[in-house]
Amino acid sequence: MTVLDLLGVPQEGAPQDAGVHPVVELRGVAREFPGEPPVHALYPADLRVDAGEYVSVVGPSGSGKSTLLNLLGLLDRPSHGEYLIDGVPTARAGERERAALRARHIGFVFQAFHLLPHRTVLENVLLATLYSGVPRAERRDRAVEALARVGLTHRLDFRPTVLSGGERQRTAVARAVVSQPRVLLADEPTGNLDSESSAAVLELFDELHADGLTLLVITHETDVSSRAQRRVRIADGHLQEIA
């Protein structure tokens, strides 16, 4: 079974609906915080990410990356504009609807891994299936398949505390993709890794992209952003495509 099967992505040559929406679409999205004067964390921005694209957002600390991540991950709401996931508008959606969209459409990979230390690798991945609508009968098989895809079948019963940084991040990737998300949203995915582990994780991202997964990676590292198919820069709250 490939990641295409795990994620439900149509393979090359398969019929596709001509009316398919972008996976991620920002329409004039802005975020400001009250004050005198107001703080403009993100100025009105447009961004479209289609199914199967690999897009990076690069910018230094304080550029607005965290604000953008929170908006893309449905952890915050825009002050202005509209954010659509798979064509579904979210700016005015209720919290339960936003939580459901987040669980079913977005896979998260964070710099700090966020694995439960007293659960095994397999249990960490299985827990992600509880909140995303995966049928009970499919959960274990799906978790094992996801861990096989990231090369961790020999670590199923290990706890994260005995894994290397690279293995922990690969566990986090398996957890992110097990629920068949529409987009993998990665926040500084190599920030806590050495150069060898970073290279392995980036190669895994390349493989996931080649298999059809949509990736959106937020980073301050130019060498990480350069792996993407498209690059977008954020600076002082302004989002701009890099030619």
Residue frames relative to the residue before (quaternion, step in Angstrom):
aa qw qx qy qz dx dy dz
M 1.0000 0.0000 0.0000 0.0000 0.00 0.00 0.00
T 0.2676 -0.7731 0.5576 0.1406 3.59 -0.87 0.95
V 0.6751 -0.4556 0.3713 0.4458 3.55 -1.33 0.07
L 0.5553 0.5922 -0.3950 0.4300 3.59 1.16 -0.55
D 0.6739 0.4793 -0.2933 0.4798 3.56 0.97 -0.84
L 0.6474 0.5336 -0.3171 0.4423 3.56 0.95 -0.90
L 0.7756 0.3742 -0.1762 0.4768 3.54 0.95 -0.92
G 0.4446 -0.7084 0.4557 0.3047 3.57 1.21 -0.11
V 0.3855 0.7238 -0.4846 0.3045 3.60 1.15 0.58
P 0.4582 -0.6829 0.4818 0.3025 3.64 -0.82 0.89
Q 0.3947 -0.7277 0.5078 0.2384 3.58 -0.90 0.88
E 0.7028 -0.4661 0.3340 0.4209 3.53 -1.34 0.37
G 0.7875 0.2870 -0.2361 0.4916 3.53 -0.89 0.99
A 0.5556 0.5920 -0.4015 0.4238 3.58 1.27 -0.24
P 0.5516 -0.6168 0.4314 0.3596 3.62 -1.02 0.68
Q 0.1026 -0.7945 0.5976 0.0343 3.57 -0.96 0.87
D 0.5219 -0.6361 0.4796 0.3048 3.51 -1.16 0.73
A 0.4303 -0.7239 0.4782 0.2492 3.57 -0.68 1.10
G 0.7016 0.4644 -0.2711 0.4676 3.58 1.18 -0.44
V 0.3004 0.7706 -0.5115 0.2331 3.60 1.22 0.36
H 0.3869 -0.7328 0.5189 0.2100 3.56 -0.95 0.95
P 0.6022 -0.4943 0.4473 0.4392 3.59 -1.24 0.22
V 0.5344 -0.6075 0.4678 0.3557 3.58 -1.11 0.58
V 0.7822 0.0816 -0.0086 0.6176 3.56 0.99 -0.92
E 0.1135 0.7917 -0.5950 0.0792 3.58 -0.90 0.89
L 0.1259 -0.7539 0.6431 0.0470 3.53 -0.84 1.11
R 0.0673 -0.7865 0.6137 0.0149 3.55 -0.90 0.97
G 0.8317 -0.1822 0.0758 0.5190 3.54 -0.22 1.31
V 0.2744 0.7934 -0.5023 0.2072 3.58 1.11 0.65
A 0.0297 0.7783 -0.6244 0.0588 3.54 -0.92 1.00
R 0.0970 -0.7745 0.6210 0.0717 3.55 -1.23 0.51
E 0.0703 0.7787 -0.6199 0.0664 3.52 -0.78 1.08
F 0.2904 -0.7485 0.5765 0.1515 3.52 -1.20 0.64
P 0.5375 -0.6656 0.4069 0.3202 3.58 -0.89 0.90
G 0.3123 0.7132 -0.5854 0.2260 3.50 -1.18 0.68
E 0.3826 -0.6922 0.5531 0.2620 3.54 -1.32 -0.04
P 0.4334 -0.4268 -0.7282 0.3159 1.53 -0.26 2.51
P 0.6598 -0.4820 0.3699 0.4422 3.65 -1.24 0.17
V 0.3864 -0.6980 0.5533 0.2396 3.56 -1.17 0.63
H 0.2078 -0.7796 0.5829 0.0964 3.57 -0.65 1.16
A 0.1496 -0.8232 0.5449 0.0557 3.58 -0.04 1.31
L 0.7803 0.0167 -0.0104 0.6251 3.58 1.15 -0.64
Y 0.2876 -0.7490 0.5753 0.1591 3.54 -0.73 1.10
P 0.7171 -0.4589 0.2744 0.4471 3.61 -1.16 0.50
A 0.0069 -0.8260 0.5566 -0.0886 3.55 -0.62 1.22
D 0.1711 -0.7390 0.6425 0.1085 3.51 -1.23 0.69
L 0.1210 0.7734 -0.6147 0.0965 3.55 -0.99 0.83
R 0.0492 -0.7825 0.6207 0.0030 3.55 -0.97 0.93
V 0.0241 -0.7746 0.6317 -0.0182 3.55 -0.86 1.04
D 0.2236 -0.7971 0.5514 0.1027 3.56 -0.55 1.19
A 0.6875 -0.4805 0.3520 0.4154 3.56 -1.28 0.39
G 0.8181 0.2501 -0.2036 0.4761 3.55 -0.93 0.96
E 0.5377 0.6173 -0.4193 0.3925 3.61 1.23 0.00
Y 0.2305 -0.7154 0.6433 0.1457 3.54 -1.34 0.48
V 0.0407 0.8172 -0.5641 0.1109 3.56 -0.31 1.32
S 0.1355 -0.7719 0.6149 0.0875 3.56 -1.02 0.83
V 0.1857 -0.7298 0.6464 0.1228 3.52 -1.24 0.64
V 0.0476 -0.8256 0.5616 -0.0278 3.56 -0.47 1.21
G 0.2574 0.7521 -0.5786 0.1824 3.54 -1.05 0.80
P 0.5533 -0.6235 0.4350 0.3405 3.60 -1.16 0.51
S 0.6877 -0.4260 0.3650 0.4608 3.56 -1.32 0.03
G 0.8013 0.2734 -0.2169 0.4859 3.56 -1.00 0.85
S 0.5088 0.6837 -0.4019 0.3349 3.57 1.27 0.08
G 0.6154 -0.5280 0.3617 0.4600 3.57 1.23 -0.44
K 0.3705 0.7557 -0.4742 0.2585 3.59 1.29 0.11
S 0.6740 0.4987 -0.3071 0.4503 3.60 0.87 -0.92
T 0.6269 0.5273 -0.3313 0.4681 3.57 1.02 -0.77
L 0.6639 0.4987 -0.3001 0.4696 3.56 0.93 -0.92
L 0.6323 0.5348 -0.3299 0.4532 3.59 0.97 -0.86
N 0.6729 0.5027 -0.3030 0.4501 3.59 0.87 -0.93
L 0.6486 0.5013 -0.3147 0.4786 3.57 1.06 -0.70
L 0.6753 0.4975 -0.2921 0.4596 3.59 0.89 -0.95
G 0.7246 0.4332 -0.2339 0.4823 3.56 1.07 -0.76
L 0.4439 -0.7118 0.4321 0.3309 3.59 1.32 0.15
L 0.4146 0.6890 -0.4763 0.3558 3.55 1.11 0.77
D 0.7557 0.1516 -0.0998 0.6292 3.56 1.34 -0.19
R 0.3749 -0.7132 0.5470 0.2270 3.54 -1.30 0.36
P 0.5017 -0.6439 0.4749 0.3288 3.59 -1.08 0.63
S 0.4902 -0.6271 0.5127 0.3219 3.56 -1.21 0.52
H 0.7785 0.0435 0.0017 0.6261 3.55 1.16 -0.71
G 0.7411 0.4245 -0.3018 0.4237 3.55 -1.27 0.41
E 0.4020 -0.7046 0.5443 0.2137 3.52 -1.40 -0.02
Y 0.1503 -0.7550 0.6339 0.0741 3.53 -1.11 0.83
L 0.0884 -0.8066 0.5844 0.0049 3.55 -0.73 1.14
I 0.1553 -0.7405 0.6485 0.0833 3.54 -1.08 0.90
D 0.8305 -0.0896 0.0196 0.5494 3.56 -0.54 1.18
G 0.7270 -0.4417 0.2286 0.4734 3.56 1.05 0.81
V 0.5941 0.5638 -0.3651 0.4425 3.61 1.28 -0.09
P 0.3472 -0.7412 0.5294 0.2232 3.64 -0.63 1.06
T 0.1890 -0.8354 0.5137 0.0505 3.58 -0.89 0.94
A 0.4998 0.7059 -0.4228 0.2704 3.58 1.15 -0.50
R 0.7903 0.2660 -0.1342 0.5354 3.59 0.99 -0.80
A 0.3903 0.7271 -0.4791 0.2991 3.59 1.24 0.22
G 0.5309 -0.6246 0.4715 0.3250 3.54 -1.16 0.61
E 0.6774 -0.5210 0.3293 0.4014 3.55 -1.23 0.41
R 0.6428 0.5182 -0.3395 0.4506 3.61 0.98 -0.72
E 0.6515 0.5016 -0.3143 0.4746 3.58 1.01 -0.79
R 0.6499 0.5136 -0.3147 0.4635 3.57 0.98 -0.84
A 0.6430 0.5168 -0.3216 0.4648 3.59 1.01 -0.81
A 0.6539 0.5064 -0.3118 0.4678 3.58 1.00 -0.81
L 0.6445 0.5099 -0.3175 0.4731 3.59 0.98 -0.81
R 0.6448 0.5246 -0.3127 0.4595 3.56 0.99 -0.87
A 0.6900 0.4944 -0.2867 0.4441 3.58 0.88 -0.94
R 0.7773 0.3876 -0.1841 0.4600 3.57 0.94 -0.88
H 0.7693 0.3835 -0.1903 0.4742 3.58 1.11 -0.54
I 0.7813 0.3152 -0.1468 0.5184 3.61 1.10 -0.60
G 0.1413 -0.7465 0.6446 0.0854 3.54 -0.99 0.95
F 0.2181 -0.8028 0.5478 0.0890 3.58 -0.81 1.02
V 0.0127 -0.7351 0.6772 0.0286 3.52 -1.20 0.76
F 0.1201 -0.8257 0.5507 0.0225 3.56 -0.61 1.17
Q 0.6538 -0.5097 0.3977 0.3933 3.53 -1.31 0.39
A 0.7599 0.4084 -0.1960 0.4662 3.58 0.95 -0.92
F 0.5240 -0.6843 0.3686 0.3482 3.62 1.31 0.32
H 0.0124 -0.8432 0.5349 0.0533 3.63 0.80 -1.05
L 0.3163 0.7199 -0.5414 0.2977 3.55 0.84 1.04
L 0.4659 -0.6562 0.5099 0.3041 3.58 -1.13 0.61
P 0.3988 -0.7831 0.4199 0.2269 3.62 -0.39 1.20
H 0.7318 0.4212 -0.2413 0.4784 3.61 1.08 -0.61
R 0.6001 0.4932 -0.3686 0.5107 3.58 1.29 0.34
T 0.5232 -0.6269 0.4674 0.3389 3.56 -1.12 0.58
V 0.6965 -0.4361 0.3593 0.4423 3.53 -1.34 0.18
L 0.6749 0.4917 -0.2966 0.4634 3.58 0.85 -0.95
E 0.6613 0.5076 -0.3103 0.4569 3.59 0.93 -0.87
N 0.6157 0.5448 -0.3488 0.4500 3.61 1.02 -0.72
V 0.6842 0.4605 -0.2843 0.4888 3.56 0.97 -0.83
L 0.6286 0.5455 -0.3317 0.4442 3.59 0.99 -0.81
L 0.6206 0.5676 -0.3512 0.4114 3.58 0.97 -0.80
A 0.6254 0.5546 -0.3383 0.4323 3.58 1.08 -0.69
T 0.6411 0.5363 -0.3339 0.4357 3.60 1.13 -0.52
L 0.5684 0.6331 -0.3773 0.3657 3.59 1.19 -0.46
Y 0.7672 0.3858 -0.1787 0.4802 3.56 1.08 -0.76
S 0.7048 0.4924 -0.2480 0.4464 3.57 1.25 -0.08
G 0.6119 -0.6192 0.3367 0.3588 3.57 1.19 0.40
V 0.3867 0.7031 -0.5111 0.3081 3.61 1.16 0.35
P 0.4890 -0.6692 0.4651 0.3108 3.63 -0.75 0.97
R 0.6058 -0.6026 0.3806 0.3536 3.56 -0.98 0.87
A 0.6724 0.5280 -0.3039 0.4205 3.58 0.90 -0.91
E 0.7132 0.4556 -0.2498 0.4705 3.60 1.18 -0.53
R 0.4940 0.7334 -0.4066 0.2297 3.57 1.17 -0.50
R 0.7105 0.4542 -0.2931 0.4505 3.59 0.70 -0.99
D 0.6504 0.5161 -0.3223 0.4547 3.59 0.90 -0.90
R 0.6621 0.5032 -0.3124 0.4592 3.56 0.94 -0.86
A 0.6504 0.5158 -0.3182 0.4579 3.60 0.99 -0.82
V 0.6605 0.4956 -0.3087 0.4721 3.57 0.95 -0.85
E 0.6382 0.5218 -0.3258 0.4630 3.61 0.98 -0.79
A 0.6565 0.5083 -0.3149 0.4599 3.58 0.95 -0.86
L 0.6749 0.4788 -0.2956 0.4773 3.59 0.97 -0.82
A 0.5993 0.5367 -0.3597 0.4727 3.58 1.11 -0.58
R 0.6417 0.5458 -0.3253 0.4295 3.58 0.98 -0.83
V 0.7412 0.3646 -0.2229 0.5177 3.61 1.07 -0.65
G 0.5733 -0.6607 0.3497 0.3354 3.58 1.26 0.35
L 0.5710 0.6238 -0.3638 0.3906 3.58 1.08 0.64
T 0.2701 0.7796 -0.5302 0.1956 3.62 1.06 0.56
H 0.6581 0.5040 -0.3119 0.4643 3.60 1.17 -0.46
R 0.7025 0.4406 -0.2594 0.4950 3.58 1.28 0.02
L 0.2832 0.8158 -0.4810 0.1515 3.62 1.24 0.16
D 0.7862 0.3402 -0.1652 0.4888 3.59 0.89 -0.92
F 0.4960 0.6410 -0.4360 0.3911 3.58 1.26 0.24
R 0.3957 -0.6765 0.5584 0.2721 3.56 -1.22 0.44
P 0.6398 -0.5693 0.3497 0.3799 3.62 -1.08 0.65
T 0.5997 0.6084 -0.3595 0.3755 3.60 1.08 -0.65
V 0.7262 0.3961 -0.2490 0.5038 3.62 1.16 -0.43
L 0.5451 0.6111 -0.3993 0.4123 3.59 1.27 0.14
S 0.5247 -0.5792 0.5075 0.3628 3.54 -1.28 0.34
G 0.6771 -0.4790 0.3571 0.4296 3.57 -1.25 0.24
G 0.6572 0.5135 -0.3097 0.4565 3.57 0.97 -0.84
E 0.6555 0.4995 -0.3136 0.4716 3.59 1.02 -0.79
R 0.6251 0.5278 -0.3425 0.4619 3.58 1.03 -0.69
Q 0.6775 0.4780 -0.3067 0.4675 3.56 0.93 -0.83
R 0.6318 0.5124 -0.3397 0.4721 3.60 1.05 -0.63
T 0.5910 0.5363 -0.3557 0.4863 3.57 1.15 -0.59
A 0.6515 0.5172 -0.3072 0.4623 3.55 0.99 -0.87
V 0.6293 0.5172 -0.3327 0.4751 3.59 1.06 -0.71
A 0.6387 0.5133 -0.3286 0.4697 3.60 0.95 -0.84
R 0.6379 0.5187 -0.3198 0.4709 3.58 0.96 -0.83
A 0.6742 0.5146 -0.2967 0.4388 3.58 0.99 -0.82
V 0.7629 0.3943 -0.2159 0.4647 3.61 0.96 -0.78
V 0.5053 0.6936 -0.4173 0.2990 3.60 1.19 -0.37
S 0.7049 0.4619 -0.2649 0.4687 3.59 1.11 -0.62
Q 0.4538 -0.7167 0.4210 0.3212 3.57 1.33 0.25
P 0.0893 0.8294 -0.5451 0.0833 3.61 0.70 1.04
R 0.5325 -0.6059 0.4825 0.3413 3.54 -1.26 0.35
V 0.8001 0.0600 -0.0199 0.5965 3.58 1.14 -0.60
L 0.2846 -0.7116 0.6153 0.1847 3.54 -1.15 0.74
L 0.1292 -0.7964 0.5905 0.0196 3.56 -0.61 1.21
A 0.0363 -0.8293 0.5565 -0.0368 3.58 -0.37 1.25
D 0.1640 -0.7915 0.5866 0.0509 3.55 -0.81 1.09
E 0.8141 -0.2021 0.0884 0.5372 3.59 -0.42 1.26
P 0.0432 0.8786 -0.4755 0.0107 3.62 0.86 0.93
T 0.7330 0.3744 -0.2393 0.5151 3.62 1.19 -0.35
G 0.3662 0.7933 -0.4407 0.2058 3.58 1.29 0.05
N 0.7672 0.3223 -0.1805 0.5243 3.62 1.09 -0.63
L 0.5973 0.5931 -0.3419 0.4177 3.59 1.25 0.30
D 0.4837 -0.6157 0.5247 0.3342 3.55 -1.24 0.48
S 0.7259 -0.4690 0.2729 0.4226 3.56 -1.26 0.29
E 0.6575 0.5102 -0.3241 0.4497 3.60 0.96 -0.78
S 0.6732 0.4784 -0.2928 0.4819 3.59 0.94 -0.88
S 0.6108 0.5514 -0.3459 0.4508 3.58 1.06 -0.74
A 0.6578 0.5108 -0.3096 0.4589 3.56 0.92 -0.92
A 0.6538 0.5185 -0.3191 0.4493 3.60 0.98 -0.82
V 0.6595 0.4977 -0.3085 0.4713 3.59 0.98 -0.83
L 0.6603 0.4974 -0.3125 0.4678 3.59 0.96 -0.80
E 0.6179 0.5158 -0.3461 0.4820 3.60 1.07 -0.63
L 0.6188 0.5282 -0.3386 0.4727 3.58 1.06 -0.70
F 0.6323 0.5169 -0.3304 0.4731 3.60 0.98 -0.79
D 0.6251 0.5330 -0.3370 0.4600 3.59 1.00 -0.81
E 0.6666 0.5007 -0.2995 0.4640 3.58 0.97 -0.87
L 0.6424 0.5197 -0.3193 0.4640 3.57 0.97 -0.84
H 0.6486 0.5048 -0.3091 0.4785 3.56 1.00 -0.84
A 0.6516 0.5161 -0.3178 0.4561 3.58 0.93 -0.88
D 0.6837 0.4767 -0.2754 0.4790 3.58 1.14 -0.62
G 0.6816 -0.5395 0.2761 0.4101 3.59 1.26 0.05
L 0.5016 0.6570 -0.4365 0.3551 3.61 1.22 0.00
T 0.3867 -0.6872 0.5668 0.2387 3.57 -1.10 0.76
L 0.0556 -0.8101 0.5836 -0.0078 3.58 -0.77 1.08
L 0.0232 -0.7513 0.6594 0.0139 3.53 -1.14 0.77
V 0.0507 -0.8320 0.5503 -0.0485 3.56 -0.31 1.33
I 0.1630 -0.7732 0.6090 0.0680 3.56 -0.84 1.05
T 0.1446 0.8073 -0.5449 0.1746 3.57 -0.64 1.13
H 0.3443 -0.6951 0.5729 0.2646 3.55 -1.31 0.25
E 0.6075 0.5830 -0.3339 0.4237 3.57 1.32 -0.14
T 0.4422 -0.7228 0.4723 0.2430 3.55 -0.67 1.14
D 0.6689 0.5050 -0.3228 0.4397 3.60 0.94 -0.81
V 0.6181 0.5135 -0.3445 0.4855 3.59 1.17 -0.51
S 0.6836 0.4938 -0.2924 0.4509 3.57 0.86 -0.94
S 0.6380 0.5675 -0.3324 0.4004 3.59 1.05 -0.71
R 0.5665 0.5991 -0.3920 0.4081 3.60 1.22 -0.27
A 0.6081 0.6085 -0.3405 0.3794 3.57 1.19 -0.54
Q 0.5963 -0.5644 0.4540 0.3460 3.52 -1.34 0.44
R 0.7728 0.0891 -0.0332 0.6275 3.56 1.11 -0.79
R 0.1614 -0.7817 0.5945 0.0969 3.56 -1.15 0.65
V 0.0987 -0.7616 0.6399 0.0295 3.51 -1.10 0.86
R 0.2241 -0.7761 0.5758 0.1258 3.57 -0.95 0.86
I 0.1094 -0.7581 0.6373 0.0846 3.55 -1.14 0.72
A 0.1020 0.7799 -0.6062 0.1180 3.56 -0.85 1.03
D 0.8433 -0.0330 -0.0226 0.5360 3.57 -0.78 1.08
G 0.7240 -0.4640 0.2392 0.4509 3.56 1.01 0.83
H 0.6129 0.5302 -0.3498 0.4699 3.59 1.27 0.09
L 0.2238 -0.7771 0.5812 0.0909 3.57 -0.84 1.09
Q 0.0915 0.8076 -0.5731 0.1042 3.58 -0.78 1.03
E 0.4524 -0.6776 0.5115 0.2731 3.58 -0.92 0.93
I 0.3132 -0.7264 0.5826 0.1866 3.55 -1.09 0.82
A 0.4149 -0.7261 0.4917 0.2427 3.56 -0.68 1.08
